């Protein structure tokens, strides 16, 4: 709207060119499949429909029954076309040592045959053209639900339609059920309105017609080929959707033209839009530091760097009138380099995972390692790697891929500890701060950790939570194969995967591992008493015992102390849970809620692109204790089972056994 202006050093100056529009969003509502996809029916349930990166039905995400038995797996006799065809892919020489027959026999549901052959290419092309026209496409699937909440089984085509969103800059498709039942109409309308508002350009700051160029120093380039850690060949399946998951090396809602000139386009994006890419060393010498000749200065060293140049249109208000402004932002970031695995891993926080670095470590040959703030080195980047692998080889192959990935990282970490310990013995402890050999190596006495914990890097401050984060990632709704009551439709799973891939790093971390805090409900607390509760029921119970010093199997009607309240924070739901069901205490009431806790809830809800459902299970009101427990069980990642029937503890034990075998065989212990 209005005249176009150019931003010069933050001063507005009128130019002659005028824009017809800044850009916009195309909202696409579908109650069934488009004609080119054709009419077909599928199995499974929509569940959350992709909202908050979830597709499971509430209370049916995991098989939690208090025992350690394997969950029951179903076999529908079909192939998982969306995620690489028939499942049960091999996991490399290490991951394939154990034969989990239950897991290998599972076969996921297939994408129905489409009316036309090149539907994926067709939607990708529309998405590209939308991006070039400064529009992003948002897809909403609407499905009718009967009185029992069962949706019709008509295939919408989300695995294919998501390409409209992915290539244009959209936030990802979702599926919302609708019903003629009066008690459900308002609830479904609220969900749909919340999702629409979050995607609307007037709700958040938006950039339109974005053009991105990424430049690197001569020794680096953006990696464009997906690497396999298992040695498998990509399966030949209809549509082969893995071909469309990257855009010239970039993961996320963005598009690149076929001429591959290094320029990328985003139709419309907001301030939570994030992209991921991997850097590859391309210098023949393997060195990242180049020498270049500069007039007047001679030969100088050129350190590795990445430069991003972004041009975009925004709408601003000047003198009471809205005008379009074309802006240019350039950022050049020097990349830190190191030849030490220890230096790299110590620079990572509990949620950060340097993807390309760890791919280098998988070769067990460490030369020069990258570490940078410009690349989104987080769980988000690792998620894209895993999901891309799922599209190529199948959902079940992801578990083996993850095991091989973490084996490489942990083995390199152990080898680094051996090397550092040798240097300390020779030159003294001053060369390695915060290095405790007895907690890092197996053959040194005096440590506080078991051998299993040492192998899993529990003694490494930067990697101690790595196994849990990887396990949580492969247990997310987008990557976990069907089992037991977890039976998502292929439409819903694709929607969850798309929304998860478009989340900022902080949101995706809470999507796979919800934040859980324990508060005391005395109405006066100003902070949580435990801000890092582990994701299992026993840990929650122990935290309650420790903080209220009261636990008994009998009903305590005379208890007058503070009520334990749990704050659970994830992109799909933010809730307060009254823990009375876990410890037989008095029911909590609204006046027990501290003002600081209410503030924390508001901050959590507002931290996401789409406001998640916010529930308060204190006093319950219209909610029931059963409903509250369902939400809680869905967040207990450590109590869940993999498709191979392994619990988190069993999964970690298998990894530790592999590591010990590799270390012993290669004499790393010496």
C-alpha positions as CSV (number, residue, x, y, z in Angstrom):
1,X,0.0,0.0,0.0
2,X,1.1,3.6,-0.6
3,X,4.4,4.8,-2.1
4,X,7.5,2.7,-2.1
5,X,10.4,4.0,-0.1
6,X,14.0,3.0,0.5
7,X,15.6,2.7,3.9
8,X,19.0,4.4,3.8
9,X,20.9,4.2,7.1
10,X,17.6,4.1,8.9
11,X,16.4,7.3,7.2
12,X,13.5,7.2,4.8
13,X,13.9,8.7,1.3
14,X,11.3,8.6,-1.4
15,X,12.2,6.9,-4.7
16,X,10.4,6.9,-8.0
17,X,9.5,3.2,-8.1
18,X,6.1,2.2,-6.7
19,X,5.1,-1.3,-5.6
20,X,1.6,-2.6,-6.4
21,X,1.8,-4.5,-3.1
22,X,4.2,-5.6,-0.4
23,X,3.1,-9.3,-0.6
24,X,0.7,-11.4,1.3
25,X,-0.5,-14.8,2.5
26,X,-2.8,-17.2,0.5
27,X,-5.0,-19.1,2.9
28,X,-6.1,-22.4,1.4
29,X,-8.9,-24.3,3.0
30,X,-9.6,-27.9,2.0
31,X,-12.3,-30.3,3.1
32,X,-11.0,-33.0,0.9
33,X,-8.2,-33.7,-1.6
34,X,-7.8,-31.5,-4.7
35,X,-8.8,-32.9,-8.0
36,X,-5.2,-33.6,-9.1
37,X,-4.7,-35.8,-6.0
38,X,-7.9,-37.7,-6.4
39,X,-10.3,-39.2,-3.9
40,X,-9.0,-42.0,-1.6
41,X,-9.3,-43.2,1.9
42,X,-6.6,-43.8,4.6
43,X,-6.3,-45.2,8.1
44,X,-5.2,-43.7,11.3
45,X,-6.4,-40.7,13.3
46,X,-5.7,-37.0,12.9
47,X,-5.1,-36.4,16.6
48,X,-3.6,-32.9,17.1
49,X,-3.5,-32.5,13.3
50,X,0.1,-31.1,13.3
51,X,-0.6,-28.3,15.8
52,X,2.5,-27.7,17.9
53,X,4.3,-30.4,15.9
54,X,2.0,-33.1,17.3
55,X,-0.2,-35.6,15.6
56,X,-1.1,-38.1,18.4
57,X,-4.4,-38.3,20.1
58,X,-4.3,-36.9,23.7
59,X,-3.3,-39.6,26.1
60,X,-2.4,-42.1,23.3
61,X,1.1,-41.0,22.4
62,X,2.9,-43.6,24.4
63,X,2.2,-47.0,25.9
64,X,2.5,-46.2,29.6
65,X,1.2,-48.9,31.9
66,X,3.7,-49.0,34.7
67,X,5.4,-52.2,33.5
68,X,8.5,-52.7,31.4
69,X,6.9,-54.9,28.8
70,X,7.1,-54.2,25.1
71,X,4.2,-52.4,23.6
72,X,2.0,-54.1,21.0
73,X,2.8,-53.3,17.4
74,X,0.4,-53.4,14.5
75,X,1.1,-54.5,11.0
76,X,-1.2,-53.3,8.3
77,X,0.7,-55.0,5.5
78,X,1.4,-51.8,3.5
79,X,4.5,-49.9,2.8
80,X,5.5,-46.4,4.1
81,X,5.7,-44.5,0.8
82,X,5.8,-41.1,2.5
83,X,8.9,-42.1,4.4
84,X,10.9,-44.2,2.0
85,X,8.9,-47.4,1.3
86,X,9.0,-50.6,3.3
87,X,10.5,-50.1,6.7
88,X,13.0,-52.1,8.7
89,X,16.1,-50.6,7.1
90,X,19.5,-51.8,8.2
91,X,21.4,-49.5,10.6
92,X,25.0,-50.1,9.7
93,X,27.3,-52.8,11.1
94,X,26.8,-51.7,14.7
95,X,23.1,-51.0,14.9
96,X,22.3,-54.2,13.0
97,X,24.0,-56.5,15.6
98,X,20.7,-57.1,17.4
99,X,17.6,-58.4,15.5
100,X,14.5,-56.8,16.9
101,X,11.9,-58.8,15.0
102,X,8.9,-56.9,16.3
103,X,10.4,-53.6,15.1
104,X,11.5,-54.9,11.7
105,X,8.2,-56.4,10.9
106,X,6.3,-53.1,11.2
107,X,5.1,-51.5,7.9
108,X,3.6,-48.1,7.7
109,X,0.7,-47.0,5.6
110,X,1.3,-45.8,2.1
111,X,0.3,-42.7,0.2
112,X,-2.7,-43.6,-2.0
113,X,-2.2,-43.4,-5.8
114,X,-2.8,-39.9,-7.1
115,X,-5.0,-39.1,-10.0
116,X,-2.1,-37.5,-11.9
117,X,1.5,-38.7,-11.9
118,X,3.6,-35.6,-11.2
119,X,1.6,-34.0,-8.4
120,X,4.6,-33.3,-6.2
121,X,6.4,-31.5,-9.0
122,X,3.2,-29.6,-9.7
123,X,2.8,-28.3,-6.1
124,X,6.5,-27.5,-5.8
125,X,6.3,-25.3,-8.9
126,X,3.2,-23.5,-7.6
127,X,5.1,-22.9,-4.4
128,X,8.1,-21.5,-6.2
129,X,5.9,-19.1,-8.3
130,X,4.2,-17.9,-5.2
131,X,7.5,-17.1,-3.5
132,X,8.6,-15.1,-6.6
133,X,5.3,-13.2,-6.4
134,X,5.9,-12.4,-2.7
135,X,3.2,-14.7,-1.4
136,X,3.3,-17.5,1.1
137,X,0.7,-20.3,1.0
138,X,-0.9,-21.6,4.2
139,X,-2.9,-24.9,4.0
140,X,-5.7,-25.8,6.3
141,X,-7.3,-29.2,6.1
142,X,-10.8,-29.5,7.5
143,X,-12.3,-32.9,8.3
144,X,-15.7,-33.7,9.6
145,X,-15.9,-35.5,13.0
146,X,-18.8,-37.7,14.2
147,X,-20.2,-37.7,17.7
148,X,-17.4,-39.9,19.0
149,X,-14.7,-37.6,17.6
150,X,-13.8,-39.9,14.7
151,X,-12.9,-38.1,11.5
152,X,-13.8,-39.3,8.1
153,X,-10.9,-41.2,6.5
154,X,-10.7,-39.3,3.3
155,X,-7.1,-38.5,2.2
156,X,-6.4,-34.8,1.9
157,X,-2.9,-35.1,0.4
158,X,-0.9,-33.1,3.1
159,X,2.4,-35.0,2.3
160,X,2.1,-33.5,-1.2
161,X,0.3,-30.2,-0.4
162,X,2.9,-29.2,2.1
163,X,5.2,-28.4,-0.8
164,X,3.0,-25.4,-1.5
165,X,3.9,-24.1,2.0
166,X,7.5,-25.3,2.0
167,X,8.5,-23.6,-1.2
168,X,6.6,-20.3,-0.6
169,X,7.6,-19.6,3.0
170,X,4.5,-20.8,4.8
171,X,4.4,-22.0,8.4
172,X,3.2,-25.5,7.6
173,X,-0.2,-27.1,7.0
174,X,-2.5,-28.2,9.8
175,X,-5.7,-30.4,10.1
176,X,-8.6,-29.2,12.1
177,X,-11.7,-31.3,12.8
178,X,-15.2,-29.8,12.6
179,X,-18.5,-31.0,13.9
180,X,-22.1,-30.1,14.0
181,X,-22.3,-30.9,17.7
182,X,-22.9,-27.7,19.6
183,X,-20.4,-28.4,22.4
184,X,-17.6,-28.9,19.8
185,X,-18.2,-26.0,17.5
186,X,-16.8,-23.3,19.7
187,X,-13.7,-25.3,20.6
188,X,-12.9,-26.2,17.0
189,X,-13.5,-22.6,15.8
190,X,-11.2,-21.3,18.5
191,X,-8.4,-23.7,17.4
192,X,-8.8,-22.7,13.7
193,X,-9.0,-19.0,14.5
194,X,-5.8,-19.3,16.6
195,X,-3.9,-20.9,13.8
196,X,-5.2,-18.5,11.2
197,X,-4.2,-15.4,13.3
198,X,-0.7,-16.8,13.9
199,X,-0.2,-17.1,10.1
200,X,-1.8,-13.8,9.2
201,X,0.6,-11.0,8.2
202,X,-1.1,-8.5,10.5
203,X,-0.5,-10.6,13.6
204,X,3.3,-10.6,13.6
205,X,6.0,-8.5,11.9
206,X,6.3,-9.9,8.3
207,X,8.8,-9.5,5.5
208,X,7.6,-10.0,1.9
209,X,9.4,-10.8,-1.3
210,X,12.6,-11.8,0.6
211,X,15.7,-12.6,-1.4
212,X,18.6,-14.3,0.3
213,X,22.1,-14.9,-0.9
214,X,24.7,-16.9,1.1
215,X,28.3,-16.4,0.5
216,X,31.2,-18.3,2.1
217,X,35.0,-18.0,2.1
218,X,36.7,-20.0,-0.7
219,X,37.4,-23.0,1.5
220,X,33.7,-23.6,2.3
221,X,30.5,-24.2,0.6
222,X,26.9,-25.0,1.4
223,X,26.5,-28.8,1.3
224,X,23.8,-29.9,-1.1
225,X,23.9,-33.7,-0.9
226,X,22.4,-35.8,2.0
227,X,25.0,-38.1,3.5
228,X,24.0,-41.6,4.7
229,X,25.6,-42.9,7.9
230,X,24.3,-46.4,7.3
231,X,25.5,-47.1,3.7
232,X,22.0,-47.6,2.4
233,X,20.8,-46.7,-1.0
234,X,17.7,-44.6,-1.3
235,X,14.6,-46.6,-2.0
236,X,12.8,-46.1,-5.3
237,X,9.2,-45.1,-4.3
238,X,6.4,-43.2,-6.0
239,X,6.8,-39.4,-5.6
240,X,10.2,-39.8,-3.9
241,X,9.5,-36.8,-1.6
242,X,13.0,-36.7,-0.3
243,X,14.0,-35.0,-3.5
244,X,12.0,-31.9,-2.5
245,X,13.0,-31.6,1.1
246,X,16.0,-29.4,0.4
247,X,16.4,-26.3,-1.7
248,X,19.9,-26.2,-2.9
249,X,21.2,-27.3,0.5
250,X,18.8,-25.2,2.7
251,X,16.3,-26.8,5.0
252,X,13.1,-24.8,5.8
253,X,10.4,-22.9,4.0
254,X,12.4,-21.4,1.2
255,X,12.9,-21.9,-2.6
256,X,15.8,-21.8,-5.0
257,X,15.5,-21.6,-8.8
258,X,16.6,-24.4,-11.1
259,X,19.6,-22.5,-12.3
260,X,21.2,-22.9,-8.8
261,X,22.8,-19.4,-8.8
262,X,23.0,-19.3,-5.0
263,X,19.9,-17.0,-4.6
264,X,17.0,-18.0,-2.5
265,X,13.4,-16.7,-2.3
266,X,10.8,-16.5,0.5
267,X,7.3,-15.2,-0.4
268,X,6.5,-14.1,3.2
269,X,8.0,-14.8,6.5
270,X,7.7,-13.6,10.1
271,X,10.3,-13.0,12.9
272,X,10.3,-16.7,13.9
273,X,11.3,-18.0,10.4
274,X,14.5,-20.0,10.6
275,X,16.6,-21.9,8.1
276,X,19.3,-24.6,8.5
277,X,22.2,-25.6,6.3
278,X,25.4,-27.5,6.5
279,X,28.8,-26.3,5.6
280,X,31.3,-28.5,3.7
281,X,35.1,-28.1,3.5
282,X,35.8,-27.8,-0.3
283,X,39.5,-26.7,-0.2
284,X,41.7,-29.4,-1.8
285,X,44.3,-28.9,1.0
286,X,41.6,-29.4,3.7
287,X,42.6,-26.1,5.2
288,X,40.0,-23.6,6.2
289,X,42.4,-20.6,6.3
290,X,43.4,-19.2,2.9
291,X,46.0,-16.7,1.9
292,X,44.8,-13.9,-0.4
293,X,46.6,-10.9,-2.0
294,X,45.3,-7.5,-1.2
295,X,46.6,-4.3,-2.9
296,X,48.6,-2.3,-0.4
297,X,48.7,-5.1,2.2
298,X,50.2,-8.0,0.4
299,X,49.4,-11.6,1.4
300,X,46.9,-11.8,4.3
301,X,45.2,-14.7,6.0
302,X,41.5,-15.1,5.2
303,X,39.7,-16.8,8.0
304,X,36.6,-18.8,7.2
305,X,33.4,-16.8,7.3
306,X,29.8,-16.8,6.1
307,X,28.0,-13.8,4.7
308,X,24.2,-13.5,4.4
309,X,22.6,-10.8,2.3
310,X,18.8,-10.4,2.7
311,X,16.6,-8.0,0.8
312,X,12.9,-7.7,1.8
313,X,9.9,-5.5,1.8
314,X,8.2,-4.5,5.0
315,X,5.2,-2.3,5.8
316,X,5.8,0.7,8.1
317,X,3.7,3.5,9.3
318,X,4.9,7.0,8.6
319,X,2.9,10.2,9.5
320,X,-0.2,8.1,10.0
321,X,0.1,6.4,6.6
322,X,1.3,2.9,5.8
323,X,4.0,2.6,3.1
324,X,6.1,-0.3,1.8
325,X,9.8,-0.1,2.4
326,X,12.5,-2.2,0.7
327,X,15.3,-3.0,3.0
328,X,18.7,-4.6,2.7
329,X,20.5,-6.4,5.6
330,X,24.1,-7.8,5.3
331,X,25.7,-9.9,8.1
332,X,29.2,-11.3,7.9
333,X,30.3,-13.7,10.6
334,X,33.7,-15.1,11.2
335,X,33.7,-18.8,12.0
336,X,35.7,-20.0,15.0
337,X,37.9,-22.9,14.2
338,X,39.6,-25.5,16.4
339,X,41.5,-28.8,15.9
340,X,40.2,-30.1,19.2
341,X,37.1,-32.2,19.8
342,X,37.1,-31.1,23.4
343,X,37.1,-27.4,22.5
344,X,34.1,-27.9,20.2
345,X,32.0,-30.0,22.5
346,X,32.6,-27.7,25.5
347,X,31.2,-24.8,23.4
348,X,27.8,-26.6,23.0
349,X,25.0,-26.1,25.4
350,X,22.5,-28.9,26.5
351,X,20.3,-28.3,23.4
352,X,23.0,-27.4,20.8
353,X,24.2,-30.0,18.3
354,X,26.6,-29.0,15.5
355,X,25.3,-31.2,12.7
356,X,28.1,-30.9,10.1
357,X,30.7,-31.1,12.8
358,X,29.4,-34.4,14.1
359,X,29.1,-35.8,10.5
360,X,32.9,-35.1,10.4
361,X,33.4,-36.8,13.7
362,X,31.6,-39.9,12.3
363,X,34.7,-40.6,10.2
364,X,36.7,-40.8,13.5
365,X,39.3,-38.5,11.8
366,X,39.4,-35.1,13.4
367,X,41.3,-32.4,11.5
368,X,39.6,-29.0,11.6
369,X,36.2,-28.4,13.1
370,X,33.7,-25.6,12.6
371,X,31.8,-23.8,15.2
372,X,29.6,-20.8,14.4
373,X,26.7,-18.7,15.5
374,X,25.5,-18.0,12.0
375,X,24.5,-21.6,11.3
376,X,21.6,-22.9,13.3
377,X,23.5,-25.6,15.1
378,X,20.7,-26.9,17.2
379,X,18.2,-29.7,17.6
380,X,16.4,-28.2,14.7
381,X,19.3,-28.9,12.3
382,X,19.5,-32.5,13.6
383,X,15.8,-32.9,13.2
384,X,16.0,-32.0,9.5
385,X,18.8,-34.6,9.0
386,X,16.7,-37.3,10.7
387,X,13.5,-36.4,8.8
388,X,15.3,-36.2,5.5
389,X,16.7,-39.7,6.2
390,X,13.2,-40.9,7.0
391,X,11.9,-39.7,3.6
392,X,14.8,-41.6,1.9
393,X,14.9,-44.8,3.8
394,X,11.8,-45.2,6.0
395,X,10.8,-44.3,9.5
396,X,12.4,-47.3,11.2
397,X,15.7,-46.6,9.6
398,X,15.8,-43.3,11.6
399,X,16.4,-45.1,14.8
400,X,19.5,-46.9,13.4
401,X,20.6,-43.6,11.9
402,X,20.4,-41.9,15.2
403,X,22.3,-44.7,17.0
404,X,25.1,-44.6,14.5
405,X,25.2,-40.8,14.7
406,X,25.5,-40.7,18.5
407,X,28.0,-43.6,18.5
408,X,30.3,-41.5,16.4
409,X,30.0,-38.5,18.6
410,X,30.5,-40.4,21.9
411,X,33.4,-42.4,20.5
412,X,35.2,-39.2,19.3
413,X,34.5,-37.7,22.8
414,X,36.1,-40.7,24.5
415,X,39.1,-40.6,22.1
416,X,39.5,-36.9,22.9
417,X,39.5,-37.7,26.6
418,X,42.3,-40.3,26.1
419,X,44.3,-37.7,24.2
420,X,43.9,-35.0,26.7
421,X,44.7,-37.3,29.6
422,X,48.0,-38.1,27.9
423,X,48.8,-34.4,27.5
424,X,47.9,-33.7,31.2
425,X,50.2,-36.5,32.3
426,X,53.0,-34.9,30.3
427,X,52.4,-31.2,30.7
428,X,50.3,-30.9,33.9
429,X,46.6,-30.2,34.6
430,X,46.8,-26.5,33.7
431,X,46.4,-27.3,30.0
432,X,42.9,-28.8,30.5
433,X,40.5,-26.9,32.8
434,X,37.4,-28.7,34.1
435,X,38.8,-32.0,32.9
436,X,38.3,-34.9,35.3
437,X,39.9,-38.1,33.9
438,X,38.1,-40.4,36.4
439,X,34.7,-39.3,35.1
440,X,35.7,-39.5,31.4
441,X,37.8,-42.7,31.2
442,X,37.1,-46.3,32.2
443,X,40.5,-47.3,33.5
444,X,41.0,-44.6,36.1
445,X,39.7,-45.1,39.7
446,X,38.1,-42.5,42.0
447,X,35.3,-41.3,39.8
448,X,31.7,-40.8,40.9
449,X,30.2,-42.3,37.7
450,X,29.5,-45.9,36.6
451,X,31.2,-47.3,33.5
452,X,27.9,-47.0,31.7
453,X,27.6,-43.3,32.6
454,X,31.2,-42.6,31.5
455,X,30.6,-44.2,28.1
456,X,27.4,-42.1,27.7
457,X,29.5,-38.9,28.4
458,X,27.8,-38.1,31.7
459,X,31.1,-36.7,32.9
460,X,31.3,-34.2,30.0
461,X,29.6,-30.9,30.8
462,X,28.6,-30.2,27.2
463,X,27.4,-33.7,26.2
464,X,25.9,-35.2,29.3
465,X,22.3,-34.7,28.0
466,X,23.1,-35.7,24.4
467,X,21.7,-39.3,24.6
468,X,18.4,-38.0,26.2
469,X,18.0,-35.3,23.5
470,X,18.6,-37.7,20.7
471,X,16.2,-40.3,22.2
472,X,13.5,-37.6,22.6
473,X,14.0,-36.6,19.0
474,X,13.4,-40.0,17.6
475,X,10.4,-40.3,19.8
476,X,8.7,-37.2,18.4
477,X,5.4,-37.6,16.5
478,X,7.0,-36.8,13.2
479,X,9.6,-39.5,13.3
480,X,8.2,-42.3,15.5
481,X,6.7,-45.3,13.7
482,X,3.2,-46.4,14.6
483,X,2.8,-48.6,17.6
484,X,0.0,-49.5,20.1
485,X,-2.5,-46.6,20.3
486,X,-0.2,-44.2,18.4
487,X,-1.8,-44.5,15.0
488,X,-1.6,-41.1,13.2
489,X,-2.8,-40.7,9.7
490,X,-0.2,-39.9,7.0
491,X,-1.9,-36.5,6.6
492,X,-1.6,-35.7,10.2
493,X,2.0,-36.9,10.5
494,X,3.1,-34.9,7.5
495,X,1.4,-31.8,9.0
496,X,3.3,-32.4,12.3
497,X,6.6,-32.8,10.5
498,X,6.1,-29.6,8.5
499,X,5.1,-27.5,11.6
500,X,8.0,-28.9,13.6
501,X,10.5,-28.2,10.8
502,X,9.3,-24.5,10.7
503,X,9.7,-23.9,14.4
504,X,12.5,-21.8,15.9
505,X,15.2,-23.7,17.7
506,X,13.9,-22.9,21.2
507,X,10.4,-24.2,20.2
508,X,11.6,-27.4,18.6
509,X,13.6,-28.2,21.7
510,X,10.5,-27.9,23.9
511,X,8.5,-29.9,21.3
512,X,10.7,-33.0,21.7
513,X,11.5,-32.4,25.4
514,X,8.8,-30.3,27.2
515,X,9.9,-28.0,30.0
516,X,8.7,-29.2,33.4
517,X,8.9,-27.2,36.6
518,X,7.7,-28.0,40.0
519,X,6.0,-25.1,42.0
520,X,4.6,-25.0,45.5
521,X,1.1,-23.8,45.5
522,X,1.0,-21.6,48.5
523,X,0.0,-18.5,46.6
524,X,3.3,-16.8,47.6
525,X,6.1,-18.6,45.7
526,X,8.1,-16.4,43.4
527,X,10.0,-19.1,41.6
528,X,9.9,-22.8,40.8
529,X,11.5,-25.1,43.4
530,X,12.7,-27.5,40.7
531,X,13.3,-26.1,37.2
532,X,14.6,-29.3,35.6
533,X,12.5,-32.3,36.3
534,X,13.4,-35.4,34.3
535,X,10.7,-36.7,31.9
536,X,9.6,-39.7,33.8
537,X,6.9,-40.3,36.5
538,X,9.4,-41.6,39.1
539,X,11.4,-38.4,38.8
540,X,8.3,-36.3,39.3
541,X,7.3,-38.3,42.4
542,X,10.8,-38.0,43.9
543,X,10.8,-34.2,43.2
544,X,7.5,-33.9,45.1
545,X,8.8,-36.0,48.0
546,X,12.0,-33.9,48.2
547,X,10.2,-30.6,48.1
548,X,7.2,-31.1,50.3
549,X,8.7,-33.8,52.5
550,X,5.4,-35.7,52.5
551,X,4.4,-38.8,50.7
552,X,2.1,-41.6,51.7
553,X,-0.2,-44.2,50.1
554,X,-3.0,-43.2,52.4
555,X,-5.3,-40.2,51.9
556,X,-4.1,-37.2,53.9
557,X,-7.2,-35.1,54.6
558,X,-5.4,-33.2,57.3
559,X,-2.5,-32.0,55.2
560,X,-2.3,-28.2,55.1
561,X,1.0,-27.6,53.5
562,X,1.7,-26.2,50.0
563,X,0.2,-28.1,47.1
564,X,2.7,-29.4,44.5
565,X,1.9,-27.9,41.0
566,X,3.6,-28.9,37.8
567,X,4.1,-26.4,34.9
568,X,4.4,-28.2,31.6
569,X,5.5,-26.2,28.6
570,X,5.4,-27.4,25.0
571,X,4.3,-25.9,21.6
572,X,1.1,-28.1,21.7
573,X,0.0,-27.4,25.3
574,X,1.0,-25.2,28.3
575,X,-0.7,-26.4,31.4
576,X,-0.6,-26.5,35.2
577,X,-1.1,-29.9,36.7
578,X,-2.4,-30.5,40.2
579,X,-0.1,-33.3,41.4
580,X,-2.5,-34.4,44.1
581,X,-3.2,-37.6,42.1
582,X,0.4,-38.6,42.5
583,X,0.8,-38.2,46.2
584,X,-2.7,-38.3,47.7
585,X,-2.7,-34.8,49.1
586,X,-5.5,-32.3,49.5
587,X,-6.9,-30.9,46.2
588,X,-5.4,-27.6,45.0
589,X,-7.6,-24.6,44.6
590,X,-7.2,-21.5,42.4
591,X,-6.0,-19.4,45.3
592,X,-3.0,-21.7,45.6
593,X,-1.6,-20.4,42.3
594,X,1.3,-18.0,42.8
595,X,1.3,-14.9,40.8
596,X,4.8,-15.7,39.5
597,X,3.5,-19.0,38.1
598,X,0.7,-17.3,36.3
599,X,3.2,-14.9,34.8
600,X,5.4,-17.9,33.7
601,X,2.4,-19.4,31.9
602,X,1.7,-16.2,30.0
603,X,5.4,-15.9,29.0
604,X,5.4,-19.5,27.8
605,X,2.2,-19.1,25.7
606,X,3.5,-15.9,24.1
607,X,6.9,-17.5,23.3
608,X,5.5,-19.5,20.4
609,X,4.5,-18.5,16.9
610,X,1.1,-20.1,17.5
611,X,-0.3,-19.8,21.0
612,X,-0.7,-23.3,22.3
613,X,-3.7,-24.5,24.2
614,X,-3.4,-23.3,27.8
615,X,-5.0,-25.4,30.5
616,X,-5.1,-25.1,34.3
617,X,-5.9,-28.4,36.0
618,X,-6.2,-26.9,39.5
619,X,-9.6,-27.4,41.0
620,X,-10.3,-29.1,37.6
621,X,-13.5,-27.2,36.9
622,X,-14.9,-28.8,33.8
623,X,-11.8,-30.9,33.3
624,X,-11.3,-34.3,34.8
625,X,-8.3,-35.9,36.6
626,X,-8.2,-38.4,33.8
627,X,-7.8,-35.7,31.2
628,X,-5.0,-34.1,33.2
629,X,-3.2,-37.4,33.5
630,X,-3.4,-38.0,29.8
631,X,-1.6,-34.7,29.1
632,X,1.0,-35.6,31.6
633,X,1.7,-39.1,30.2
634,X,2.2,-37.7,26.7
635,X,5.2,-35.7,28.0
636,X,7.0,-38.6,29.8
637,X,9.6,-39.3,27.1
638,X,11.8,-41.4,29.3
639,X,8.9,-43.8,30.1
640,X,8.2,-44.4,26.4
641,X,9.4,-47.3,24.1
642,X,11.0,-47.2,20.7
643,X,9.6,-49.2,17.8
644,X,12.1,-51.9,18.7
645,X,10.5,-52.2,22.2
646,X,13.3,-50.5,24.0
647,X,12.9,-48.1,27.0
648,X,15.2,-45.2,27.3
649,X,17.4,-47.0,29.8
650,X,17.6,-50.1,27.5
651,X,18.4,-47.9,24.5
652,X,21.2,-46.2,26.4
653,X,22.6,-49.6,27.6
654,X,22.7,-50.8,24.0
655,X,24.7,-47.7,23.0
656,X,27.1,-48.1,25.9
657,X,27.7,-51.8,24.9
658,X,28.5,-50.8,21.4
659,X,30.9,-48.2,22.6
660,X,32.6,-50.6,25.0
661,X,33.0,-53.1,22.2
662,X,34.5,-50.5,19.8
663,X,36.8,-49.1,22.4
664,X,38.0,-52.5,23.5
665,X,38.5,-53.7,19.9
666,X,40.5,-50.6,18.8
667,X,42.4,-50.5,22.1
668,X,41.3,-47.0,22.9
669,X,41.5,-47.9,26.6
670,X,45.3,-47.9,26.4
